[in-house]
Amino acid sequence: MPSSFRLLIYGVLLVGLTSCKKQLSVHEKLQGHWHVSNDHYNVSLDIEDSIVTFNKYSLISFSSPEKFDLYDSSKVPALPFYCGCGSAILPVVKEFQIIGDSLFCTDDTLKFCSAFTPLKFVRGDLRICKRDHVFAGHAEYLVLEHFPDKEKVANTLNEIAQQYLTTSLLIAYAVDTTQFGSKPKILAGDIFVELVDVKRYLNEWVQTAQEPVNVALIIDQRVPRSFVNEVMDEIHKTNFNEIYQLVEYDNGSKLGYELIERKPTVSIR
């Protein structure tokens, strides 16, 4: 067979193989895990099939994940997102480009919000960054990496809060030791508190609930047990119902809360 003829056959086969290669639709390109940020907020979202889900990883917040349809009524690809001023959801980002791991929006609808600044969409690997999302902004202040490893499935925050008001205390070392020192810190809500403030903080929750409260502890394992015991002593001085601690399970792939103490009837000292 002449070499020129062999080259012709090879070329036809190559073109055929290339043309058969599946071209991803916009719908398919949008699937996966995205980090979305601008000057006003920083969120993560997951796109699976035609559903966009915002913020579903938090172990601190009770808010349920918000879900939106990926497509609008005209079946045009659309990405929902929070308005920069926090006043609305604008599910009509129809004009965008996906370049590598980034998505760029060009929709004029975005200009209607006075607080809007350009959104940055960057694709992420959920297996790598999920723990960062779980702790949301708390990881900016505390080093939260090591937790007890358990075999059984643990409770979610929503499960332990079904009957009693639940509040969280985070106990770990500060990220910024220059500003906050090298001793273990206690984060109650969004502020650092001292050991002597734990009782007052929890009693405020008890007064709000007018009944015992649950306490969810997030404790980095590197904190000395002696310090944790001092925190527990302060909790025991309040009208708590149950105390839970954050644990890892399924070979460290998941996080949840394990019941460590129950005291249904305790009076405030």
GUDOKE-221320 format. One record per residue: residue in one letter; x, y, z of N, C-alpha, C in turn; chain; residue number from 1. Coordinates in nm, 3 decimals. Atoms other than C-alpha are relative to their C-alpha. Layout:
N
A_X_Y_Z_X_Y_Z_X_Y_Z_A_NUM
...
END
This chain:
269
M_0.086_-0.119_0.000_0.000_0.000_0.000_0.089_0.124_0.000_A_1
P_-0.083_-0.122_0.007_0.149_0.339_-0.101_-0.007_0.077_0.132_A_2
S_-0.006_-0.075_-0.127_0.261_0.552_0.191_-0.100_0.114_0.002_A_3
S_0.095_-0.112_0.006_0.042_0.842_0.072_-0.141_-0.048_0.030_A_4
F_0.133_0.054_-0.025_-0.265_0.616_0.081_-0.016_-0.035_0.148_A_5
R_0.005_0.033_-0.143_-0.178_0.492_0.431_-0.020_0.126_0.084_A_6
L_0.016_-0.127_-0.072_-0.148_0.853_0.547_-0.143_0.053_-0.012_A_7
L_0.136_-0.046_0.021_-0.488_0.931_0.396_-0.097_-0.076_0.091_A_8
I_0.085_0.080_-0.086_-0.653_0.640_0.581_0.016_0.040_0.146_A_9
Y_-0.029_-0.041_-0.138_-0.483_0.743_0.906_-0.067_0.132_0.032_A_10
G_0.061_-0.131_-0.021_-0.607_1.098_0.864_-0.150_-0.009_0.016_A_11
V_0.145_0.017_-0.009_-0.965_0.984_0.806_-0.038_-0.058_0.136_A_12
L_0.027_0.060_-0.131_-0.953_0.764_1.118_0.017_0.101_0.113_A_13
L_-0.027_-0.100_-0.103_-0.805_1.047_1.324_-0.112_0.102_0.009_A_14
V_0.111_-0.096_0.003_-1.076_1.291_1.215_-0.125_-0.064_0.059_A_15
G_0.117_0.070_-0.052_-1.340_1.028_1.291_0.004_-0.013_0.150_A_16
L_-0.014_0.013_-0.145_-1.206_0.968_1.640_-0.020_0.133_0.070_A_17
T_0.012_-0.134_-0.058_-1.183_1.341_1.709_-0.145_0.045_0.002_A_18
S_0.139_-0.044_0.010_-1.539_1.404_1.592_-0.090_-0.077_0.095_A_19
C_0.080_0.081_-0.089_-1.666_1.120_1.812_0.022_0.036_0.147_A_20
K_-0.028_-0.038_-0.137_-1.509_1.269_2.124_-0.111_0.087_0.054_A_21
K_0.114_-0.070_-0.057_-1.787_1.391_2.351_0.037_0.141_0.041_A_22
Q_-0.016_-0.138_-0.041_-1.812_1.765_2.386_-0.092_0.028_0.118_A_23
L_0.081_-0.026_-0.118_-1.930_1.865_2.734_-0.093_0.118_-0.022_A_24
S_0.095_-0.111_0.008_-2.243_2.077_2.745_0.027_0.097_0.114_A_25
V_-0.015_-0.097_-0.108_-2.262_2.389_2.961_-0.049_-0.061_0.132_A_26
H_0.056_0.068_-0.117_-2.477_2.187_3.201_0.105_-0.091_0.064_A_27
E_-0.100_0.093_-0.052_-2.205_1.923_3.235_0.123_0.071_0.053_A_28
K_-0.118_-0.075_-0.045_-1.925_2.179_3.269_-0.023_0.064_0.137_A_29
L_0.031_-0.066_-0.127_-2.104_2.338_3.565_-0.005_-0.096_0.117_A_30
Q_0.011_0.098_-0.108_-2.125_2.015_3.765_0.123_0.004_0.089_A_31
G_-0.112_0.007_-0.091_-1.912_1.992_4.076_-0.005_0.100_0.113_A_32
H_-0.014_-0.083_-0.121_-1.789_2.198_4.372_0.065_0.133_-0.037_A_33
W_-0.049_-0.134_0.035_-1.738_2.576_4.342_0.018_0.085_0.126_A_34
H_-0.018_-0.102_-0.102_-1.598_2.848_4.569_-0.038_0.134_-0.062_A_35
V_0.051_-0.127_0.053_-1.776_3.180_4.520_0.031_0.111_0.099_A_36
S_-0.036_-0.107_-0.093_-1.648_3.507_4.664_-0.001_0.134_-0.070_A_37
N_-0.021_-0.139_0.045_-1.647_3.884_4.627_0.032_0.082_0.125_A_38
D_-0.036_-0.084_-0.114_-1.596_4.180_4.860_-0.095_-0.015_0.119_A_39
H_0.103_0.004_-0.103_-1.909_4.096_5.061_-0.020_-0.136_0.063_A_40
Y_0.020_0.131_-0.061_-1.915_3.723_5.117_0.088_-0.104_-0.067_A_41
N_-0.080_0.111_0.051_-1.742_3.393_5.065_-0.078_-0.128_0.030_A_42
V_0.082_0.119_-0.019_-1.950_3.079_5.010_0.051_-0.113_-0.089_A_43
S_-0.026_0.113_0.089_-1.924_2.735_4.858_-0.134_-0.051_-0.050_A_44
L_0.122_0.058_0.052_-2.180_2.569_4.637_0.033_-0.126_-0.078_A_45
D_-0.015_0.124_0.074_-2.229_2.229_4.480_-0.108_-0.010_-0.105_A_46
I_0.097_0.018_0.107_-2.396_2.164_4.148_-0.004_-0.148_-0.036_A_47
E_0.019_0.141_0.032_-2.534_1.817_4.101_-0.127_-0.013_-0.083_A_48
D_0.109_0.007_0.096_-2.753_1.750_3.800_-0.054_0.141_-0.021_A_49
S_0.057_-0.134_0.023_-2.990_2.053_3.794_-0.027_0.074_0.129_A_50
I_0.020_-0.063_-0.129_-2.969_2.151_4.162_0.129_0.066_0.048_A_51
V_-0.112_-0.073_-0.058_-2.739_2.415_4.311_-0.024_0.010_0.150_A_52
T_0.015_0.000_-0.146_-2.684_2.376_4.688_0.108_0.089_0.062_A_53
F_-0.091_-0.090_-0.069_-2.527_2.650_4.904_0.025_-0.049_0.142_A_54
N_-0.035_0.012_-0.143_-2.344_2.599_5.235_-0.071_-0.113_0.073_A_55
K_0.065_0.111_-0.069_-2.431_2.253_5.362_0.098_-0.077_0.090_A_56
Y_-0.103_0.074_-0.072_-2.118_2.164_5.559_0.018_0.045_0.146_A_57
S_-0.030_-0.060_-0.130_-2.132_2.377_5.875_-0.037_-0.090_0.117_A_58
L_0.029_0.069_-0.125_-2.106_2.208_6.216_-0.033_0.100_0.110_A_59
I_0.026_-0.107_-0.097_-2.172_2.541_6.388_-0.140_0.057_-0.018_A_60
S_0.126_-0.065_0.031_-2.481_2.677_6.215_-0.114_-0.100_-0.008_A_61
F_0.119_0.085_0.010_-2.835_2.538_6.230_-0.072_0.021_-0.132_A_62
S_0.072_-0.031_0.123_-2.935_2.685_5.896_0.007_-0.116_-0.098_A_63
S_0.005_0.108_0.098_-3.046_2.432_5.638_0.062_0.046_-0.131_A_64
P_-0.057_-0.040_0.129_-2.868_2.427_5.303_-0.108_0.051_-0.094_A_65
E_0.097_-0.055_0.094_-3.043_2.640_5.042_0.025_-0.058_-0.137_A_66
K_-0.011_0.065_0.130_-3.116_2.477_4.710_-0.081_0.076_-0.104_A_67
F_0.066_-0.071_0.110_-3.207_2.632_4.376_0.015_-0.081_-0.128_A_68
D_-0.011_0.065_0.130_-3.275_2.506_4.027_0.110_0.064_-0.082_A_69
L_-0.108_-0.050_0.084_-2.984_2.537_3.788_-0.054_0.072_-0.123_A_70
Y_0.056_-0.059_0.122_-3.211_2.625_3.497_-0.123_0.083_0.029_A_71
D_0.121_-0.081_-0.017_-3.472_2.897_3.465_-0.111_-0.057_-0.087_A_72
S_0.117_0.054_0.070_-3.814_2.853_3.303_0.023_-0.019_-0.149_A_73
S_-0.026_0.012_0.144_-3.674_2.897_2.953_0.107_-0.103_-0.030_A_74
K_-0.101_0.105_0.015_-3.419_2.617_3.015_0.136_0.052_-0.043_A_75
V_-0.131_-0.057_0.029_-3.127_2.854_2.968_0.088_-0.021_0.122_A_76
P_-0.086_0.019_-0.117_-2.829_2.765_3.192_0.009_0.126_0.084_A_77
A_-0.003_-0.116_-0.089_-2.845_2.994_3.494_0.055_-0.041_0.135_A_78
L_-0.058_0.026_-0.132_-2.644_3.010_3.817_-0.062_0.092_0.103_A_79
P_0.052_-0.086_-0.106_-2.824_3.135_4.129_0.113_0.042_0.094_A_80
F_-0.099_-0.043_-0.098_-2.621_3.339_4.377_-0.061_0.108_0.088_A_81
Y_0.048_-0.103_-0.092_-2.669_3.573_4.672_0.043_0.137_-0.049_A_82
C_-0.030_-0.138_0.034_-2.691_3.941_4.594_0.106_0.052_0.098_A_83
G_-0.109_-0.050_-0.083_-2.386_4.128_4.727_-0.046_0.072_0.124_A_84
C_0.048_-0.073_-0.117_-2.598_4.338_4.964_-0.078_-0.091_0.094_A_85
G_0.068_0.095_-0.087_-2.763_4.026_5.107_-0.150_0.012_0.000_A_86
S_0.143_-0.025_-0.003_-3.113_4.142_5.018_-0.080_-0.090_-0.092_A_87
A_0.076_0.078_0.099_-3.203_3.896_4.744_0.084_-0.113_-0.056_A_88
I_-0.065_0.105_0.077_-3.125_3.586_4.548_-0.026_0.030_-0.147_A_89
L_0.017_-0.030_0.142_-3.064_3.651_4.179_0.036_-0.125_-0.082_A_90
P_-0.030_0.126_0.069_-3.096_3.317_3.995_0.002_0.014_-0.152_A_91
V_0.005_-0.021_0.145_-3.037_3.456_3.646_0.136_0.041_-0.058_A_92
V_-0.130_-0.028_0.060_-2.667_3.456_3.565_0.011_-0.085_-0.126_A_93
K_0.009_0.080_0.122_-2.705_3.347_3.205_0.124_0.010_-0.088_A_94
E_-0.115_-0.020_0.087_-2.391_3.484_3.047_0.128_-0.022_0.079_A_95
F_-0.125_0.028_-0.070_-2.068_3.327_3.164_0.091_-0.083_-0.089_A_96
Q_-0.099_0.081_0.069_-1.751_3.162_3.044_0.071_-0.087_0.103_A_97
I_-0.079_0.087_-0.086_-1.570_2.865_3.197_0.136_-0.017_-0.063_A_98
I_-0.137_0.009_0.049_-1.195_2.888_3.153_0.082_-0.072_0.106_A_99
G_-0.074_0.079_-0.098_-0.996_2.616_3.326_-0.087_-0.030_0.121_A_100
D_0.075_0.023_-0.123_-1.110_2.600_3.689_-0.074_0.124_0.048_A_101
S_0.067_-0.124_-0.039_-1.265_2.948_3.689_-0.120_0.026_-0.090_A_102
L_0.119_-0.038_0.075_-1.603_3.080_3.582_-0.014_0.151_0.008_A_103
F_0.008_-0.146_0.006_-1.650_3.440_3.470_-0.139_0.042_-0.045_A_104
C_0.136_-0.046_0.029_-1.988_3.618_3.473_0.003_0.132_-0.075_A_105
T_0.009_-0.125_0.075_-2.083_3.890_3.227_-0.143_0.051_-0.008_A_106
D_0.141_-0.034_0.008_-2.459_3.918_3.288_-0.025_0.141_0.052_A_107
D_0.032_-0.137_-0.042_-2.591_4.276_3.305_-0.090_0.004_0.123_A_108
T_0.088_0.004_-0.118_-2.838_4.166_3.575_0.077_0.033_0.127_A_109
L_-0.080_-0.022_-0.120_-2.555_4.185_3.825_0.014_0.147_0.034_A_110
K_-0.022_-0.143_-0.021_-2.533_4.562_3.781_-0.116_0.067_0.075_A_111
F_0.115_-0.059_-0.066_-2.874_4.617_3.941_0.020_0.012_0.151_A_112
C_-0.024_-0.005_-0.144_-2.736_4.563_4.290_0.110_0.101_0.029_A_113
S_-0.098_-0.106_-0.026_-2.559_4.871_4.427_0.120_-0.050_0.078_A_114
A_-0.110_0.052_-0.081_-2.346_4.659_4.660_0.082_-0.106_-0.075_A_115
F_-0.067_0.108_0.073_-2.234_4.419_4.388_0.144_0.035_-0.036_A_116
T_-0.135_-0.005_0.055_-1.867_4.364_4.317_0.021_-0.132_-0.072_A_117
P_-0.011_0.120_0.084_-1.745_4.107_4.065_0.016_-0.129_0.080_A_118
L_-0.007_0.130_-0.065_-1.802_3.749_4.174_0.112_-0.082_-0.060_A_119
K_-0.107_0.089_0.045_-1.518_3.501_4.154_-0.045_-0.143_0.026_A_120
F_0.036_0.141_-0.010_-1.613_3.139_4.085_0.125_-0.083_-0.028_A_121
V_-0.117_0.086_0.021_-1.329_2.887_4.131_-0.037_-0.143_0.038_A_122
R_0.033_0.139_-0.027_-1.375_2.513_4.105_0.097_-0.057_0.104_A_123
G_-0.083_0.059_-0.104_-1.249_2.319_4.409_-0.017_-0.151_0.009_A_124
D_0.007_0.143_-0.025_-1.189_1.962_4.521_-0.058_-0.019_0.140_A_125
L_0.069_0.011_-0.127_-1.440_1.885_4.797_0.072_-0.092_0.097_A_126
R_-0.071_0.093_-0.088_-1.229_1.598_4.931_0.112_0.070_0.075_A_127
I_-0.112_-0.072_-0.060_-0.948_1.843_5.005_-0.046_0.112_0.093_A_128
C_0.036_-0.123_-0.071_-1.134_2.150_5.128_-0.126_-0.011_0.085_A_129
K_0.126_0.011_-0.074_-1.446_2.009_5.296_0.013_0.043_0.144_A_130
R_-0.015_-0.035_-0.142_-1.308_2.049_5.649_0.005_0.151_0.019_A_131
D_-0.002_-0.146_-0.008_-1.240_2.417_5.582_-0.142_0.056_-0.005_A_132
H_0.138_-0.046_0.010_-1.604_2.461_5.482_-0.079_-0.032_0.126_A_133
V_0.071_0.042_-0.121_-1.727_2.272_5.788_0.014_0.103_0.111_A_134
F_-0.023_-0.095_-0.109_-1.570_2.526_6.023_-0.017_0.145_-0.043_A_135
A_0.030_-0.135_0.049_-1.652_2.826_5.807_0.104_0.100_0.048_A_136
G_-0.095_-0.103_-0.040_-1.497_3.142_5.953_0.075_-0.030_0.129_A_137
H_-0.066_0.029_-0.127_-1.395_2.978_6.281_0.145_-0.043_-0.018_A_138
A_-0.137_0.044_0.025_-1.084_2.827_6.124_0.095_0.117_-0.023_A_139
E_-0.085_-0.118_0.012_-0.959_3.182_6.073_0.062_0.035_0.135_A_140
Y_-0.044_-0.038_-0.135_-0.919_3.212_6.451_0.063_-0.116_0.077_A_141
L_-0.046_0.115_-0.077_-0.859_2.859_6.580_0.056_-0.109_-0.091_A_142
V_-0.056_0.113_0.073_-0.646_2.564_6.466_-0.086_-0.122_0.033_A_143
L_0.096_0.109_-0.021_-0.912_2.291_6.425_0.034_-0.113_-0.097_A_144
E_-0.049_0.106_0.090_-0.753_1.975_6.287_-0.014_-0.141_0.055_A_145
H_-0.006_0.134_-0.056_-0.744_1.681_6.529_-0.115_-0.025_0.097_A_146
F_0.116_0.032_-0.082_-1.051_1.515_6.683_-0.004_-0.150_0.030_A_147
P_0.007_0.143_-0.032_-1.133_1.181_6.850_-0.053_-0.081_-0.118_A_148
D_0.040_0.087_0.110_-1.171_0.895_6.602_-0.092_-0.110_0.052_A_149
K_0.098_0.098_-0.042_-1.482_0.680_6.643_-0.044_-0.086_-0.118_A_150
E_0.044_0.090_0.107_-1.622_0.387_6.449_-0.146_0.022_-0.036_A_151
K_0.143_-0.010_0.028_-1.994_0.452_6.483_-0.037_0.138_-0.054_A_152
V_0.050_-0.125_0.058_-2.196_0.719_6.307_-0.039_0.096_0.111_A_153
A_0.030_-0.102_-0.100_-2.230_1.043_6.504_-0.122_0.082_-0.040_A_154
N_0.117_-0.085_0.024_-2.516_1.294_6.535_0.039_0.128_-0.072_A_155
T_-0.018_-0.132_0.058_-2.554_1.611_6.333_-0.047_0.105_0.101_A_156
L_0.040_-0.108_-0.091_-2.605_1.948_6.501_-0.151_0.016_0.001_A_157
N_0.145_-0.013_0.005_-2.966_1.962_6.383_-0.069_-0.111_0.079_A_158
E_0.059_0.112_-0.074_-3.036_1.620_6.537_0.003_0.024_0.150_A_159
I_-0.010_-0.019_-0.145_-2.914_1.718_6.883_-0.074_0.125_0.046_A_160
A_0.071_-0.123_-0.036_-3.103_2.047_6.871_-0.150_-0.010_-0.020_A_161
Q_0.142_0.014_0.028_-3.445_1.903_6.796_-0.088_0.028_0.121_A_162
Q_0.082_-0.018_-0.119_-3.568_1.915_7.157_0.048_0.112_0.092_A_163
Y_-0.055_-0.103_-0.089_-3.333_2.157_7.336_0.088_0.097_-0.079_A_164
L_-0.087_-0.100_0.060_-3.164_2.480_7.237_0.145_-0.044_0.020_A_165
T_-0.138_0.049_-0.004_-2.799_2.400_7.156_0.096_0.112_-0.037_A_166
T_-0.103_-0.098_0.030_-2.492_2.621_7.165_0.136_-0.069_-0.006_A_167
S_-0.131_0.061_0.020_-2.132_2.550_7.067_0.110_0.076_0.073_A_168
L_-0.123_-0.056_-0.054_-1.802_2.608_7.246_0.116_-0.065_-0.074_A_169
L_-0.117_0.051_0.070_-1.479_2.572_7.047_0.123_0.021_0.087_A_170
I_-0.119_-0.005_-0.086_-1.159_2.493_7.237_0.121_-0.046_-0.080_A_171
A_-0.118_0.032_0.082_-0.828_2.506_7.051_0.102_0.111_0.016_A_172
Y_-0.102_-0.104_-0.001_-0.512_2.706_7.000_-0.032_0.104_-0.108_A_173
A_0.025_-0.107_0.096_-0.533_3.041_6.825_0.093_-0.011_-0.120_A_174
V_-0.083_-0.007_0.121_-0.408_3.075_6.469_0.104_0.110_0.015_A_175
D_-0.088_-0.115_-0.019_-0.261_3.415_6.551_0.048_0.003_0.146_A_176
T_-0.051_0.005_-0.137_-0.055_3.341_6.862_0.066_0.132_0.042_A_177
T_-0.058_-0.130_-0.031_0.113_3.683_6.839_-0.103_0.090_0.066_A_178
Q_0.106_-0.084_-0.053_-0.219_3.853_6.907_-0.072_-0.064_0.119_A_179
F_0.084_0.064_-0.100_-0.397_3.592_7.120_0.077_-0.090_0.098_A_180
G_-0.080_0.078_-0.093_-0.111_3.409_7.293_0.004_-0.148_-0.036_A_181
S_-0.024_0.141_0.031_0.001_3.046_7.298_-0.081_-0.097_0.085_A_182
K_0.082_0.087_-0.083_-0.244_2.912_7.557_-0.131_-0.034_-0.073_A_183
P_0.127_0.035_0.064_-0.568_2.731_7.456_-0.103_0.111_0.017_A_184
K_0.102_-0.105_0.000_-0.856_2.961_7.370_-0.139_-0.063_-0.006_A_185
I_0.140_0.043_0.005_-1.234_2.929_7.407_-0.076_0.099_-0.089_A_186
L_0.079_-0.085_0.089_-1.450_3.061_7.124_-0.147_-0.030_0.024_A_187
A_0.144_0.014_-0.026_-1.815_3.117_7.221_-0.073_0.089_-0.099_A_188
G_0.057_-0.079_0.108_-2.018_3.223_6.923_0.111_0.050_-0.089_A_189
D_-0.104_-0.058_0.083_-1.790_3.462_6.739_0.105_0.075_0.081_A_190
I_-0.095_-0.075_-0.081_-1.587_3.594_7.034_0.078_-0.094_0.092_A_191
F_-0.079_0.072_-0.099_-1.308_3.465_7.257_-0.050_0.035_0.139_A_192
V_0.039_-0.025_-0.138_-1.409_3.424_7.620_0.102_-0.067_0.091_A_193
E_-0.087_0.061_-0.099_-1.210_3.346_7.932_-0.074_-0.114_0.069_A_194
L_0.059_0.113_-0.070_-1.269_3.037_8.143_-0.110_0.045_0.095_A_195
V_0.098_-0.047_-0.099_-1.454_3.241_8.406_-0.127_0.052_-0.067_A_196
D_0.116_-0.052_0.072_-1.695_3.367_8.136_-0.092_-0.109_-0.053_A_197
V_0.077_0.109_0.059_-1.819_3.022_8.026_-0.135_-0.015_0.069_A_198
K_0.126_0.014_-0.073_-2.082_2.997_8.302_-0.098_0.110_-0.038_A_199
R_0.089_-0.111_0.035_-2.221_3.344_8.226_-0.053_-0.015_-0.142_A_200
Y_0.041_0.016_0.140_-2.229_3.274_7.851_-0.111_-0.105_-0.013_A_201
L_0.099_0.108_0.010_-2.421_2.946_7.893_-0.129_0.036_0.074_A_202
N_0.120_-0.040_-0.073_-2.657_3.093_8.151_-0.087_0.097_-0.080_A_203
E_0.078_-0.088_0.089_-2.759_3.358_7.898_-0.085_-0.082_-0.096_A_204
W_0.077_0.090_0.087_-2.864_3.074_7.668_-0.113_-0.066_0.079_A_205
V_0.102_0.062_-0.083_-3.053_2.907_7.954_-0.115_0.098_0.024_A_206
Q_0.104_-0.101_-0.023_-3.239_3.231_8.028_-0.083_0.024_-0.125_A_207
T_0.073_-0.017_0.126_-3.330_3.266_7.661_-0.096_-0.117_-0.024_A_208
A_0.081_0.120_0.026_-3.457_2.908_7.637_-0.103_-0.026_0.110_A_209
Q_0.085_0.029_-0.115_-3.620_2.905_7.983_-0.007_-0.150_0.029_A_210
E_-0.012_0.143_-0.025_-3.507_2.543_8.007_0.146_-0.040_-0.018_A_211
P_-0.138_0.041_0.020_-3.184_2.339_8.006_0.041_0.007_-0.147_A_212
V_-0.051_-0.008_0.136_-2.963_2.368_7.698_0.101_-0.112_-0.025_A_213
N_-0.105_0.093_0.040_-2.738_2.130_7.506_0.127_0.079_-0.031_A_214
V_-0.129_-0.063_0.029_-2.368_2.212_7.474_0.076_-0.090_-0.098_A_215
A_-0.078_0.073_0.100_-2.176_2.105_7.162_0.144_0.048_0.005_A_216
L_-0.141_-0.036_-0.014_-1.800_2.101_7.220_0.079_-0.040_-0.124_A_217
I_-0.093_0.028_0.110_-1.549_2.126_6.936_0.139_0.021_0.057_A_218
I_-0.127_-0.006_-0.073_-1.213_2.043_7.094_0.111_-0.059_-0.084_A_219
D_-0.117_0.053_0.069_-0.885_2.011_6.910_0.077_-0.088_0.098_A_220
Q_-0.060_0.099_-0.088_-0.710_1.704_7.053_0.134_0.041_0.060_A_221
R_-0.129_-0.043_-0.054_-0.386_1.890_7.113_-0.013_0.084_0.126_A_222
V_0.023_-0.077_-0.123_-0.544_2.094_7.392_0.014_-0.094_0.120_A_223
P_-0.017_0.086_-0.117_-0.436_1.951_7.733_-0.134_-0.034_0.066_A_224
R_0.124_0.044_-0.062_-0.706_1.748_7.905_-0.031_0.080_0.126_A_225
S_0.021_-0.078_-0.122_-0.656_1.952_8.221_-0.078_0.127_-0.028_A_226
F_0.072_-0.122_0.036_-0.778_2.265_8.043_-0.145_-0.034_-0.037_A_227
V_0.135_0.043_0.037_-1.077_2.080_7.895_-0.082_-0.029_0.125_A_228
N_0.071_0.031_-0.125_-1.167_1.956_8.244_-0.043_0.127_0.072_A_229
E_0.039_-0.127_-0.062_-1.169_2.314_8.370_-0.123_0.059_-0.070_A_230
V_0.117_-0.047_0.074_-1.414_2.407_8.094_-0.123_-0.082_0.040_A_231
M_0.111_0.086_-0.039_-1.629_2.107_8.185_-0.052_0.037_0.138_A_232
D_0.042_-0.040_-0.135_-1.634_2.219_8.549_-0.091_0.122_-0.007_A_233
E_0.084_-0.120_0.015_-1.779_2.555_8.438_-0.135_-0.036_-0.061_A_234
I_0.127_0.044_0.060_-2.042_2.382_8.223_-0.088_-0.065_0.105_A_235
H_0.075_0.069_-0.105_-2.144_2.171_8.524_-0.068_0.096_0.096_A_236
K_0.061_-0.101_-0.087_-2.230_2.493_8.707_-0.125_0.061_-0.062_A_237
T_0.115_-0.056_0.071_-2.505_2.566_8.454_-0.109_-0.105_-0.016_A_238
N_0.114_0.089_0.017_-2.843_2.416_8.375_0.003_-0.061_-0.140_A_239
F_-0.011_0.063_0.132_-2.736_2.199_8.084_-0.081_-0.129_-0.003_A_240
N_0.073_0.124_0.018_-2.922_1.901_7.943_0.092_-0.112_-0.046_A_241
E_-0.094_0.099_0.052_-2.665_1.713_7.734_0.126_0.070_-0.051_A_242
I_-0.126_-0.052_0.054_-2.301_1.765_7.637_0.047_-0.094_-0.110_A_243
Y_-0.049_0.077_0.115_-2.174_1.651_7.299_0.141_0.045_-0.036_A_244
Q_-0.133_-0.035_0.047_-1.825_1.644_7.152_0.015_-0.040_-0.146_A_245
L_-0.023_0.029_0.142_-1.721_1.661_6.788_0.100_-0.114_-0.015_A_246
V_-0.087_0.114_0.024_-1.567_1.335_6.663_0.010_-0.026_-0.151_A_247
E_-0.013_0.048_0.137_-1.443_1.182_6.338_-0.049_-0.145_-0.004_A_248
Y_0.039_0.140_0.018_-1.588_0.859_6.201_0.013_-0.037_-0.148_A_249
D_-0.023_0.051_0.137_-1.576_0.644_5.885_0.143_0.027_-0.042_A_250
N_-0.143_-0.016_0.028_-1.196_0.643_5.900_0.040_0.147_-0.020_A_251
G_-0.035_-0.141_0.005_-1.184_1.019_5.952_-0.059_0.078_-0.115_A_252
S_0.056_-0.069_0.117_-1.385_1.102_5.640_-0.120_0.087_0.034_A_253
K_0.119_-0.076_-0.036_-1.683_1.246_5.831_0.014_0.053_0.143_A_254
L_0.000_-0.062_-0.133_-1.745_1.466_6.134_-0.143_0.003_0.054_A_255
G_0.131_-0.007_-0.063_-2.032_1.456_6.381_0.016_0.011_0.150_A_256
Y_-0.003_-0.018_-0.145_-2.125_1.487_6.749_-0.036_-0.128_0.074_A_257
E_0.027_0.117_-0.085_-2.111_1.211_7.011_-0.041_0.048_0.138_A_258
L_0.045_-0.033_-0.135_-2.302_1.232_7.339_0.103_-0.048_0.101_A_259
I_-0.099_0.039_-0.100_-2.051_1.237_7.626_-0.053_0.014_0.142_A_260
E_0.055_-0.015_-0.136_-2.270_1.340_7.921_-0.145_0.045_-0.009_A_261
R_0.142_-0.039_-0.007_-2.640_1.364_8.003_-0.036_0.027_0.145_A_262
K_0.041_-0.034_-0.136_-2.777_1.539_8.308_-0.133_0.075_-0.009_A_263
P_0.130_-0.059_0.027_-3.151_1.600_8.260_-0.048_0.100_0.104_A_264
T_0.052_-0.087_-0.105_-3.220_1.764_8.596_0.112_0.052_0.087_A_265
V_-0.105_-0.065_-0.078_-2.954_2.000_8.725_-0.040_0.143_0.025_A_266
S_0.033_-0.138_-0.032_-3.022_2.326_8.905_0.122_0.088_-0.010_A_267
I_-0.109_-0.097_0.007_-2.814_2.637_8.851_0.051_0.028_0.141_A_268
R_-0.059_-0.024_-0.132_-2.574_2.683_9.141_-0.002_0.149_0.034_A_269
END
